[in-house]
Amino acid sequence: MEHLNAVILAGGSGTRLWPLSTPSFPKQFLPLPNGRSMIQESLARVEGLISPEQAWVVTGLSMVELVQEHLPSIPVSQILGEPVGRSTAAAIGWAAATIARRDPHAIMMVLTADHVITKIDVFNQSLRLAARLAGQGYLVTLGIKPTGPETGYGYIRYAAPLSEGFDHQAFYGERFVEKPDVATALAYLQDSHYVWNSGMFVWKVETILTEFQKHLPELARKIDTIAESMGTAQERATLDELWPTLQTISIDYGVMEKANKFAVIPVDIGWNDVGNWEQYGSLFPAAEHNVRSVGHHEGLGSRNVFVYNNTHRQVFTIGLEDVVVVEMDDKTVICHKNEVQRVKELAESKLKNAK
């Protein structure tokens, strides 16, 4: 597909998988069971749709070299390094404005660097339908068909059918809604017109840039100036001066909640956003009694345990249940599976104290 470009957002700070994942080595660089990192998988799964010349990454400036190391096929000029994090609207806007200068007719797929997708063919087919609709001027989002009343994700409600093709169906998007409480999430499931917000989008660069001009005009103006300076002697100075002044706002709040021509493709792609230690652990094979481990571990009578041992030491558990153990050279974290979300709390307090 000649005008198709893939933009991988790789700016995450990785606090939910601390201490393995840190701001200088966030989760998109962590190894999966097959030995490849999540960011390598993100590019690999769209290789049938684009060439490396049509792949872009937006990441933190401090991580540009790591991205180059993990994705050597992407031209260095297509790894955009943000001086500071300014959320997804700025990252997407910068990529769109940069791509538009090379190909005004480009369609961009916004993909994530730190999610796992197991049904690659199904995923690619959904992107083909999304690209077709994007060509007709729609802002298209992939919605994950919910498997339970999850409170950790935003949801999207869709309405009437719009189109079908490539074994998928697209619907008119109705609205984006915030992360719900359990009762609301249950109501969404019963409604059956709600999907989880995957954070993956497909649109023409000109369509999204028009939306930016409409809903985030100041951001659009500054990003245009930054894109204009790229490849010139002023590039660094312009970026350093303007980037920190950009509004910190997500693409959902800034654009999608206000857009009226958006489409939703509900997908079942074996998606896991690897948002905590339990989800990361679930990627690894289970032994007896659902014991999963990386590195040396022996469990006597332990059940439903994930041990990540990043050291040469031997780790033994006896009679543990529903626990995650993370063993690093200088830190050990032991956490009940019901509390894995609180790892972020711990990480943030430690990082603050470190400063």
N, C-alpha and C positions, 0 to 999 in steps of 0.2 A: 504494500500500500504506500504509494510514493510520498504522500504528504504526511504520513503518520509519524509522530515523534513520541518517545516515552520520556517522561520526567519522573525520576525517582526522588521522593522527598526523604532525606536522610539526616535530618537535624536533631533527632531525639537525644535526650540526655540520659536515658536508660536507668533512672533511679529505682524502678520497680524490680530490677534484677541485680541490685547491688548485693554484695561487693564484687561480683564477677563483672558486671557492667558498671562503668563509671562515666562521668562526663567526657573523659578523654578517650574512652573505649566503650561506647554505648552498644546497646544490644544488637544493632544491625550488623555488627562485625563478629558476633558470637557464632561459634560453630554449631551446625545442625548435625544430627546423627550421621549424615552422609559425608561429613567433613567439610562441606561448603558453608560459607557464611550466609546469613539471611539476605544480605545485600547482593551477594553473588547469585543467589536463587532468584531474586527479584528481576535481575536482568535476564538470567537464563530462561525464565518462563515466557518471556515475550520475544525471544530470538527468532521465532518463526514469523513475527509481524514486522520487525524493524531491523535495520542494520546498526552497527555500533555508532555510525555517523549520525544516527537519528536518536541517540540516547543521551540524556542529560541527567545530572545529579545536582540537587541543591542541598548543601550541607553546611556545617559550621566551618569557618576558616581554619580552625585548628585540626579539622579532620580531613582536609583535602588530600593530604598525602596518604592517609589510610585508605581513602576511597580509591585513589590511583593504584595502590597496592592490590586492593581487592578486585578492581575492575580495570585492568590494564588496557582493555580494548577501547575504552571511551576516551576520545580526544581530551587532553588536559583543559583546553579552552571551554569544554562543555561541562566542567565540574565547577559549579558556582558556589563560592565560599562566602557565607554571611559573616560579617564581623561580630554580630550578636544575634541571638534568636529573636525574631519578630512575628512568630506564628505563621500559619499557613497562607494567609492572603498575600503577604509580602513575598514569600518564597515562590508561590505560584505566579504572581504578577511579574516577578523578575524573569522567571523562565519564559513566560508567555511573550513578554516584550522582546526578549533576546531572540527567541525562535522566530518571531514575526519579522524581525529585520532580515533574517536569512530567507524565510519562506512565508510570505503574507497569507498563503492559502493553507498553511499547516494545520493539522489536527493534533492536539496534544492529549496524551493519556497521562493522567496524574496517578502515579503508583506509589506504594509504600515500600520502604526498605526493610521493615522489621515485622512483616507478617508472614505466616506460612500458608501456602495454598497447595493442596495435594491433588486437586482435579484440574490439571493444567489444560487439557484439551477443552474442557467445559469453559474454563476461564477465558481461553483464547477466542472461543466462539462468541462469548458474551461481549468481548471487546470488539469483535467484528461488527456485531449489530450496533454497539454503541458508536463506533466510528461512522457507520452509515447515517445514524440519526444526528450525530454531531455535524455531518456534512449538510444536513437540512436546517441547521441553526439551533438545535437543542443543546442545552447543558445536560449532559447525561451522567447519572451516578449509578454505580453498582450497589445494590442493597443486598445484604446477606440475609437469607431466609432464617428467621430465628429458630433456635432449637430449644429455647426455654425463656423464662421471664428474667432475662439478664438486666441488671441495673447499672452495669458498668459502661454501656454503650448509649450513644444517641440513636434515635429512631427516625425513620422517614415514613410518612404515610403517602401511599399512591392511590390514584383514583381509576379512571376508565382506561381500558386498553388503548394503546396508541399504534403499535406495530409489532410484527413478529418476524423472525428469521434466525438462521443459524441455531435452531433448536432452542431459542429463547423468546420470551415475550417482553415487550416494553410497555410501560404504563405512563400516563400523565402523572407527574409528581404533584402532590398537594401541599405538603409542608414538612419542614424539619422540626423535630422536637428534641428537647434536652433529655439527658439521662433521667429515667423515671424512678419512682420508688417501686417496691414490689407489687403493690396493688395496681398501680398504673400499668406496669409491665405486663401483668396478667391480663388486664383489659385490652392491651394492644394485641396480645396473642390471640384472644378470642375474636377480636375485630378482623384478623387475618389479612388486613391491608397494610400492615406495618412490617418494615424490614430494618435490620441494623444498619447504621451508617458506616460503611466500610472505609470512608476517606479516599475512595478511588473515583476519579471523574474522567470524562472524555468530552472535549469540546474543540471547536475551531478557535485558534488563538484570537482571531478578530472578534469572535462572539464574546469571549471572556474579557477581552480588553475593553470592549464597549460597556460591559456590565461594570467593570471597575470605574470607568469614567462616570457612569451614572450614579453608582452607590458609594464609591470611595475615591472621589475626584482628586483629593490631595495626594493620596497614596499613588494613584495612577500617574500623576504629574511627576512626582519624585522618581518613581521607578523608570519612567520614560527617560528622564535625565541620566539616570544611572546606566540604562541600556545604551543610550546614545554615546556615552563616554567609553564603552567597552572596546578594547583593542587600541585605545589612544593613550597618550602619555598621562592623561588626566584620570584614567580609570580608577586607580587606587585612591587618589585624593577625593574624588567624587563619592566613591562608595563609603569611605571612612567618614565623610562629612554628612552625607544624607541618610545612610542606612540607620544609624541609631535614632534618627528623628521620625522614622516611619511608625505609623500606628500599629500596635500589637493587637491583631484581631484575626480570628480564624476565617477561612473561606466560607464556612457555614454561616456564621453570624454576619460577615461583611457582605456576602453576595447571595449565597444560595437561599437564605431565608427570605430574601426580597425578590428573587428572580421569579418571573411568571412562566417562562417557557423552559421548564425542566422536565426531564424524563427519568424514570427509574427502571432499571432492569433487575428484577429479583434473581439472585443466583445462589446455587448450592455448589460451592467450589472447594469444600474441605478446608475452610478458612479458620485460622487460629491467629489471634493478634499477639500471642505470646506476651501477654501483659503482666504476668507474674510468675513466680517460681513454680507454681503448680502447673500452669499452662506450658512452661518450658519443659518441665519434667515429663509431661504427657507425650512429648515428641519422641522420647527414648523408649526402647522396648521394655516390656514388663516381664519380670521373672515371677516366680510363685508368690501368691498373696499380694499381687500388685506392688512389688518392690522394684523400683527402677534405680539404676545407679550409673554414674559416670566416674571412672577412676576406681581405685580399690575400695570395696565395701563388702563386708559380710554381715548378714542380718540373722540373728537367732530369734525366731518367733516374731519378727517385725512384719507389720502389714501396712499397705497403702502408704509407703514411705518413698521419698526421692532423696537420694544422697548424691551431691555433686562434689567430688573430691578432686581438687585441682593440684594436689601435692603428691609427694612420694610417700607420705605417711599412710599407714593402714587405718581404716575407720571401721569400727564394729558397732552395731546397734543390737540391743537386746529388748525384745518385747515392746518396741515403739510402734505407735499407730498414728496415722494421719499427720505425719511430721515431714518437714523438709530440712535437710542438713546441708549447709554449704561450707565446705572446708577449703580455705585459701591459705597461702603461706603465712600471712600475718593476721588473719581474721577467721573466726568461725561464727556462722549464724545458724541458730536452731529455731525453727518457727513452726507453730501449728498451722496446718493447712487452712484453717478457718481465718487465719490472721495474715495471710500472705500479702494482702493489700497494704499492710502497715509497714512493710519493708521500705516503701517510699518515704514514710515518715522518719524512719531511722536513718536512712541514707541522707535525707535533707538536713537533719540535725547534725550528722557527722560532717557533712560537707561544709555546713555553715561554721562549725567549730574549727574546721581545718583552715578556714580563711582567717 
